Amino acid sequence: MFKKILIANRGEIALRIIRTCKEMGIGTVAVYSTADRDSLHVRFADEAVCIGPAVSKDSYLNIPNIIAAAELTNADAIHPGYGFLSENSRFSAICADYGIKFIGATAEQIEKMGDKAHAKETMKNAGVPIIPGSDGLLNDFTEGIKIAQEIGYPVILKATAGGGGRGMRIVWNDGEFENAWHSARQEAGTAFGNDGIYLEKYIEDPRHIEIQIIGDQYGTVCHLSERDCSIQRRHQKLVEEAPSPFITPELRRKMGEAGILAAKAVNYEGAGTVEFLVDKHRNFYFMEMNTRIQVEHPVTEEVISFDLIKEQIKVAAGIPISGKNYEPKLHAIECRINAEDPFHNFRPSPGTITNFHSPGGHGVRVDTHVYAGYTIPPHYDSMIAKLICVAQTREEAINTMERALSEFVIEGVKTTIPLHRRLMKDPNFRAGNFTTKFMETFDLSEYPDEDDE
């Protein structure tokens, strides 16, 4: 087992990893930017090293500084968390070159699944259902039009190196194709330094369902059931839950098997997530694979009583997994609490938190790195907390979430708590009647709340 792990991340996920390391008797090293000097992950780690100024490229994306911090503190492993360098194949390879274990996928595995066009071809060869579309990248828009005419509109153009909805365009007919092609390529090139574009059939009003998998260093892979991530805005997830209210036991079995096939196709090591789109007829199609821990991993942990971070560390240390597939025994829901103003187009709201009260009680978990007096910097993702509620049934989990949200006090900045309070009241959400388009028509003014302002 590792003696000391450096956490190459910040905020709640860094604190989450530190907690598990402490329980395992492993030393911890926090790295931080000058903007995060007062963050809780810095306070609770055994050691802390400043790796640069506030801007991410000079700190949390600064590979030389992170490697130097690991060598300075004699860390024998690095956990990248999510975001930042967690799916950077070069970083994984550099860690290996320096004899530091990267707690995650190998460089080769990241490269295979990080290029979405290549990943799609890999999944097709492995027998995982894929969405009809181009075989690899498009050479030009005329080739795209020809394929779209064959498989039928609407289609979607996607950046091969994309994420977060950037480099994506829905095309409804031949006349729209050329402009969409040029726009998608330009955005992809700017955002990712790679303007490669591929095409898929656009699945209208789908559910976004992901399968959590774990693979060890000896070829064994298991799945830990599914999460429903359909409640999202502009391709950014807002609410996640496990299990999905839409998935039947038979479909869960099929999707779990497909997730295992996907992981085995690249000899996957570590925790990963295979993401699928599921249409209204419950046909499912591979979308992408995330070769890291997910933001929403706590909902899986809560429904099967399983520490995913601990399992990541054990796999990285060469400990074999049991190979057992897991079924959800409870129901869990996670609300992402962002420092954003939902009443003004989700405008970011950095600043100092003047008052903070975390909810508690049975079935309530809060993952956060903030506190009263903490100043939220403007340089990073706006998520400041995750509220996870678990109960015997979905209805009970929603009721617990309603109660917990009513107790959650964050003053001094605007947050998405009022949005989540409204969501929990919505009859369609409560009935499990939603798709990825749900938030496009959700009316924030429908459920007035005296605590909003």
N, C-alpha and C positions, 0 to 999 in steps of 0.2 A: 504494500500500500504506500501511497505517496506520503512524504513527510511534510511537504509544504506546497500549497497551491496558490498561485497568483491569479486573481480575478481580473481579467482584462475588460472590465465593464464598469458601469456606474449604477446608481439608483437602486430601485427595489430588487432587481435581479441580482446585483452584486451582494446585497445584504442577504438575500435568499440563499445564495451559494455559501456565503460565510457561515450562516447558521448550520447548514448541513455539515460543512467541514468540521466545525467545532464539535458537533455531536459524534463525528467519526474519529475525533482526536487528531485531526490534521491541522497544521499551522496554516494561517492565511495571510496573504499580502494584498492589500488594496492599492490600486493605482487611481490617481485622481488628477483632474485639471485644476487650475487655480480657481475656477468658478465653483468647484465642488469641495472645497476645503472643509466645509462644515456639514457635509452630507453624512448620514448615519453609517454608510458602509465604511467610511474612513475611520469613524470613531470605534467601530466594533471589530475591525480586523486586528490581527496581532501586530502587523506592521503596515505602514502606508508610505507610498512613494509618489511624489508629484511628478507627472510625466509631461507637463507642458501647459500652455495657456488654454483659455476657454474653448477656442475653436477646435472642433473635433479632429480636423486633419492634422493639427499640431499636438494632439494629446491622445485621444482614444483610438485614433486611426494611425498613430505614429508607431509603426512596427519597431524601428530601431530603439526607441525609448522604452517600449514595453519589454523587449528582449533584454535590454540593459538592466531594467528594474528586476527582472527575473534572475539574472545572473548576480546582481548586487545582493539580492536577498537569499540566494541559493534555493530558489523555488525549483522543484523538479517536475511541475506540471502547470499548465495554464488553462483556466476555464474561461471561454470567451463570452458566456451568456448568450444573449440574442442581439441582433443588430450589430453595428460596428464591424468587427473583424470575424464574427462567428461563422460566416460562410465564405471566407476569403481563403482560397486554396493556397495562395502564396504564403500567407501567414502560417497556415498549417504545415506547409513544407519547410519554412524557416525554423519553426519550433523543432521539427524533426532533425534538421541539420545541426541545431544547437544542443541536441540531446534532451530537450524539454518535451514532455508528453502533452500534446494538444488534446484536450478533453472534448472530443467531437470527431467528426468524420475526417478521413485522410484527405490529402490534397487531391488524389485521383478521384475519390468518391464525390467530393465537392464539385470538381470540374465536370464530371459526368452528369450530375443532376442540376448544376447551376446554369448550364446552357439549355434553355427550355426546348429548343428544337431537337437537340441531341437527346435530351431526356425523354421526349415524346417517342422518338424512334426506339430508344432502349426499352421503353414500356411496351411498345407494340410488339417487339421481338419477344418480350417476356410473357406475352399473353394477357397483359393488363388492358382493359377497355380504354380506348382513347377516342377523343373527339375527331370526327372526320376533318381533314384539312390538308395543308401542303406537306409534302415529304421534305422536311427541312426548310431552310430559308428561301424566301422568294428572291428571284433575280431582278424582277421589275414588276411594275403594277399590271402590265398586260398579262403576265403569267398568273397573277392573282385573280384578275377578272375571269380568266378561263376556268380556274379551279372553282371560283365562287359560282359560276354558271352551272358547273357540274354537280356540286353538292347542294346548291340552293342558298339563296339569301334568307336571312341576314347572316353575315360572317363577321368575324372580329380579327383585326390585325393586332399582333402582339410583338413586343420587343423581346428578342431572345434572351437578353440580359436583364429583363425588366423586373419590376416590383412596385407595389403601391399604386398600381393603376397607370403608371407613366409609360408612354409609348404604346398605348392601347387605343384603338379606334373601332367603333362599330360601323359597319357599312351595310346599307339597306338595298342598294341597287348599283348598276354599272356606272351611272352618272356621278356617284359620290366617291368612286374608288380612287381616282388619281389624287384628288386633294387629300383624302384620308391617308393615303400611302406616304405622300411627301411630309405631311404633318407628323405622322407617327415616327418616321425615320429621323426627322429633325429633333423631336423631343427625346427619342431614345439616345441619339448621339450625344446630345447635351447632358442628359442625366447619367448615362452609363458609359460613355466613351465607346459605344458599340451600337451602330444603327441597323443591325441585322433584324429583319422582320419576318415572321411566319404567319400563317393564316389558319384559322379554325372556323368550323361551323359555330355560329353564335347560339348558345342554348338560352332560350328566353325564360325568364323568371325561374331560375334554378335555386336549389338549396346548395349551400357551401358546406360540405361535410368532409372532415379530415380524420384519418386513422392514425393514432399514435402507435409507433412501433419502436422496438428495441432490438438491436442486433449485437452479438458479441464478436470476439476476435476469432471464433472457431466455426463460423457459418450458421449459428443458430439464431433465428429471428422469431419474435413473438409480437402479437399486437395487444394493445391495451384498450380496445374498443374505440368508439368514435366521439367526436365533438361536433356540435352544430355551430357554425360561425356565420350564419346567414344574415344576422343583424349587423349591417355595416354601412358606412357612409363613404362614398368615393373610394371604395375598395379598402377602406380602413375599418377593421373590426371594432365594434362597440360592446357587444354582448356575446358571450359564448356559453354553451351549456353541454352537459353530458348526462345521460345519453340524449340523442336527438329525438324530439317528439314525432319526427317524420319517419324514422327508420324502424323497420320491422326486424324481428330476430333473424329471419332468413336473409334479409338484405345485409344485416350486420355481419353475418357469417361470410357472405360473399365478398363484401368490401374488406373485411379483415384479411381474408385469404389473398385478395388482390394487393393489399398493402404489404403483406409478407413477400409475395412474388416480386413486387417493385423493389423492396430492400435487398432481396437475394440477388436480383439482377445486377447489382453493383457491389455485391459482397459487403453490404453496409455494416458499419460499426458505430454503435452509440445510439442515442435517442434521436429520432427523426419523425417527421410527419408527412404522410402521403395525402395530398389534398385532392378532392374530387368535386365535380359538379354533378348534382343529381337532379334529373328533370322530373316533371310532374307525374310521369309514369313509373318513377323509381328506377329508371335506367341511370347508371353512373358511369362517369368518364374521368380518367386521369387528367389532372390539371397541372400539378407540379409537386415536387418534393422539397421540403425544407430540411436541410441537413444540420439541424441545431435544435435546442430546446425552444419551445414556443412561449410567447407571452402567456397564453391561456392554459399552460400545463397544469395549474392548480385544480381545475375542474376535474381532470382525469385523476389526479392524486386523491381528491376527496371522495370520488365514487368507488374507488377500488382500494383505498387505504394503502398508498404506495408512494414512496419518495423517489421521484424521477431524477432529481439531482444526485441522490445517493447512488442510484443505479448507473447513471452516466459515469460517475467516478469509479465505481467498481468495474464496469466494462473497460474503461481506459486503463485500469490497473491489471487487466488480464483475467479477471474473475469471470467464469462462464455464467450465463443466465440460465434460468430453469427451463425456458422454452414454453412455459405455460401461457396460453392466451387468457385474457381477463374479460369478464362480463361485468357491466356496471350493476352494483347492488343498491345504490342510492341515486339521488338526482342532485346535481350541482349547477349553479349559475354563477357566472362572473361578469361583473360590470367594470369596465375600465373607467376610472375617474381621471379625466384630463383637465388640465388648467386651461380651459377654453370657455368662451361665452356662447352657449347654444342659442341664445336669443339674438345674437349678432353674427350669424354665419360662422359660428365656431371660431371666432377670432381668438388667437392665443392670448393668455392672460398671465404672463410672468409677473413676479413681484413677491412681496413678503407676506407670509401667512401670519395673520395676527392672532387667530384663535383656531385650535385644532382639537376636535374630540372624535376619537375612533369608536365605532359601534362595537358591541360585544354580545355575549350571550351564546346559547347553544346553537351550533351550526353556522357560526359566523367566523370568517377568517379575513384579515386585512393584511395585504402585502404592500408595504409602503416604506419610503425612506425619508418622508417629510414629517414636520412637527411644528408646533407654534414657534414662531421666530425664524423659521427657515425661509430663505429667499430662493424662489424658483428662478433659475437662470433662463435667459431667452435663447440659449444656444442649442438646446437638445429637444428631443421628443417631449410633447406636452403631458404625457401620462405621468401622474404623480402617485397613483394608488390603484390597487385592484381589490375590489370587494367581492368575496366569494362566499356564497351561502349554500349549504347542503342540508337535505332533508330526505325523508322516506319517499316522497312523491314530488312530481314537478309542481303541483299546486302548492304544496307546503313550502317548497324551496322559493317560489315566487313570493309567498306571504312573508317568509323570513327575510327575503331581500327587501321587500317594501318596508318592513319594520326597521331593518338595519340602515337603509337609506335615510329614513326619517331621523335617525340618531346621528348620522354622519355630519359633523360640523366642520367646515373649512371656510374661514373668513379671511378677508384681505385680498383674495383673488376670486375670479369667477371660475366655476367648475361645471362639469357635465352632470352633477348630481340631480339637478331638476329634470334633465332629460330622462335619466334613468327612472326617476320616480313616476314620470308620465308613462314610460314604456311598461312598467309593471302593472299599471292600471288598464292598459289597452286591451280590449276584449279579444282582438285578433292575436295579439302576442300571447295572451293567457291561454288561448285555445290552440296555440302552436300553428296558427295559420299565417305563415309568413314565408317570404323568399328573400333573395338578395336585393330585391327592389323595394322592400318594405319601407325603408327610410325615405325613399323619394316622395312618398305621399303622406308620411307621418306628420301630423299637425301638432306642433308644440303648444298651441294655444287651447287645445281641446280639453285639457284637464288642468284648470287653474289651480295654483298652489300658492298659498299665502307666504310660504317660506322661500319663494324663488328669488326675490329681490333683496 
